[in-house]
Amino acid sequence: MLTIKRTCSNRIITRALDNEDKPLVALLMPAAEDCEVCIDRGQLQAGLDANPPAIIVYNQQADAIALVEQLEVPPQQVFIEIRQDTKGVLGLQAYHKKDHAPEAMELLHE
């Protein structure tokens, strides 16, 4: 089970709202208070190489999806997709690269 702080999830969703029509790709370190936005594939890959347990966070914008799909990551890599299933309602969906099976996510109150 993936565990992140509720305040962190709120920051991620707020950032997604601020970047609604723009690509958003970031790295989230375990137990972090917030994710670190990456401006391009090189910065994202370097961050992953330096911090293998980092989680990739991205929105459903086409350029963000394309960037994430180009990455060279191990099958156990965890992703958090910022999803908008209903107009204006955002949520987070975690999954592993190998099978895209949803990963349970627990939000901690801290």
Secondary structure, 3 states (H helix, E strand, C coil): CEEEEHHHHHHHHHHHHHCCCCCCEEEECCCCCCCEECCCHHHHHHHHHHCCCCEEEEECCHHHHHHHHHCCCCCCCEEEEEEEEECCEEEEEEEECCCCCEECEEEECC
